[in-house]
Amino acid sequence: MAVGTVAKEEHGVLKLVHPGGFVEVHKNPITAAVVMEKNPRHCITWPDVFRYPWIVVRPEAVLKPGRVFFIVPFRTIHRL
């Protein structure tokens, strides 16, 4: 399975993993800007952010079902 791809049986959902492990599930596409508005001082990243901390999603990007993204505090990105 590719990084950021959801298991086959969950192909129709977008998962946003919050700090602490809470998973927010969406069935429709959503922009990163909308997610960031709800989570001030956080950015949206791909799951391999802890290996490649420069991989952050631009606010205008559309997050589509079938993917997993992390919501990470800015301070964590700066520390990495």
PAKOLVEX-608667 format. One record per residue (C-alpha): residue in three letters; x, y, z; residue number from 1. Coordinates in Angstrom, 3 decimals, decimal comma. Example, Ala and Ser with C-alpha at 12.3 -4.5 7.8 and 13.67 -1.06 7.14 Angstrom:
% PAKOLVEX-608667
VOBA   nuza         xx         yy         zz   torti
VOBA    ALA     12,300     -4,500      7,800       1
VOBA    SER     13,670     -1,060      7,140       2
END
This chain:
% PAKOLVEX-608667
VOBA   nuza         xx         yy         zz   torti
VOBA    MET      0,000      0,000      0,000       1
VOBA    ALA      1,359      3,415     -0,948       2
VOBA    VAL      2,035      6,059      1,678       3
VOBA    GLY     -1,058      8,164      2,290       4
VOBA    THR     -3,426      5,616      0,743       5
VOBA    VAL     -6,259      4,077      2,740       6
VOBA    ALA     -6,920      0,329      2,845       7
VOBA    LYS     -9,143     -0,934      0,009       8
VOBA    GLU    -12,283     -1,301      2,158       9
VOBA    GLU    -11,954      2,351      3,240      10
VOBA    HIS    -11,237      3,696     -0,248      11
VOBA    GLY    -14,182      6,097     -0,193      12
VOBA    VAL    -13,127      8,126      2,865      13
VOBA    LEU    -10,627     10,842      3,659      14
VOBA    LYS     -8,949     10,481      7,061      15
VOBA    LEU     -7,442     13,402      8,949      16
VOBA    VAL     -5,348     12,284     11,918      17
VOBA    HIS     -5,219     14,883     14,703      18
VOBA    PRO     -2,518     15,172     17,375      19
VOBA    GLY     -3,315     12,579     20,014      20
VOBA    GLY     -4,669     10,099     17,460      21
VOBA    PHE     -8,255     11,312     16,923      22
VOBA    VAL     -9,273     10,489     13,326      23
VOBA    GLU    -11,669     12,805     11,489      24
VOBA    VAL    -13,417     11,095      8,555      25
VOBA    HIS    -14,839     12,835      5,456      26
VOBA    LYS    -16,646     11,267      2,510      27
VOBA    ASN    -16,280     14,321      0,260      28
VOBA    PRO    -13,210     16,286     -0,841      29
VOBA    ILE    -12,247     19,250      1,344      30
VOBA    THR     -9,602     21,929      0,910      31
VOBA    ALA     -6,632     22,076      3,234      32
VOBA    ALA     -7,523     25,726      3,957      33
VOBA    VAL    -10,870     24,693      5,477      34
VOBA    VAL     -9,140     22,162      7,729      35
VOBA    MET     -6,502     24,710      8,724      36
VOBA    GLU     -9,190     27,296      9,586      37
VOBA    LYS    -10,674     24,803     12,039      38
VOBA    ASN     -7,221     24,029     13,468      39
VOBA    PRO     -5,296     27,283     14,008      40
VOBA    ARG     -1,497     27,026     14,263      41
VOBA    HIS     -1,530     23,622     12,519      42
VOBA    CYS     -0,639     22,460      9,033      43
VOBA    ILE     -1,699     19,470      6,927      44
VOBA    THR      0,969     16,904      6,062      45
VOBA    TRP      1,428     13,542      4,409      46
VOBA    PRO      1,935     10,563      6,783      47
VOBA    ASP      5,703     10,475      6,183      48
VOBA    VAL      6,162     13,999      7,614      49
VOBA    PHE      8,344     12,707     10,452      50
VOBA    ARG     10,828     11,376      7,923      51
VOBA    TYR     10,457     14,292      5,489      52
VOBA    PRO      9,327     17,356      7,515      53
VOBA    TRP      9,331     19,666      4,500      54
VOBA    ILE      6,344     17,793      2,993      55
VOBA    VAL      3,375     19,957      3,938      56
VOBA    VAL      0,169     20,434      1,977      57
VOBA    ARG     -0,576     23,862      0,511      58
VOBA    PRO     -3,781     25,531      1,755      59
VOBA    GLU     -5,304     25,544     -1,743      60
VOBA    ALA     -4,827     21,769     -2,146      61
VOBA    VAL     -7,942     19,596     -2,325      62
VOBA    LEU     -7,825     16,608      0,040      63
VOBA    LYS     -9,626     13,728     -1,661      64
VOBA    PRO    -11,201     10,543     -0,295      65
VOBA    GLY     -8,913      7,521     -0,331      66
VOBA    ARG     -6,076      9,368      1,418      67
VOBA    VAL     -4,754      9,904      4,942      68
VOBA    PHE     -3,295     13,217      6,116      69
VOBA    PHE     -1,954     14,380      9,474      70
VOBA    ILE     -2,850     17,625     11,200      71
VOBA    VAL      0,431     18,711     12,816      72
VOBA    PRO      1,168     21,744     15,016      73
VOBA    PHE      3,524     24,319     13,467      74
VOBA    ARG      5,858     23,959     16,461      75
VOBA    THR      6,308     20,241     15,691      76
VOBA    ILE      7,232     21,001     12,079      77
VOBA    HIS      9,774     23,611     13,227      78
VOBA    ARG     11,314     21,127     15,684      79
VOBA    LEU     11,676     18,475     12,988      80
END
